[in-house]
Amino acid sequence: MRKDIETRADIEQVIRIFYEKLLADERIAYLFTEIAKIDLSTHLPRLCDFWESIIFDKNDYAKNVMTLHTHLHQQSPLTAEHFKIWLHYFFETVDQYHEGILAQKMKDRANGIAYIMKTKTLNV
């Protein structure tokens, strides 16, 4: 039996492995490496801050992630396929290591975030 998400370290594990999967998939990796040109050493801690705030109800993350992704979409249009790939790897990674209330919360929130971003960027 897999344990639930309990600590920031659990979140860090999920996010690190999730990004390893994303960056290995040429259908989506270019958005991170060529368009956004993220530096994982600075990006991953920010992502963990974001998810830690959501999962543990800290509500202390102040950056506007929608603005960042809208800007990315303007540089290279996001597609429905990108969101499908993103959610697939996210769910797969959470399920690979965790199960329980907070693991499900993480997947539910990811699904909601993807829906909002997809709606706003694709005008669905």
Secondary structure as UniProt FT lines:
FT   HELIX           8..23
FT   HELIX           26..30
FT   HELIX           31..35
FT   HELIX           40..55
FT   TURN            56..57
FT   HELIX           65..75
FT   HELIX           80..97
FT   HELIX           101..122
//
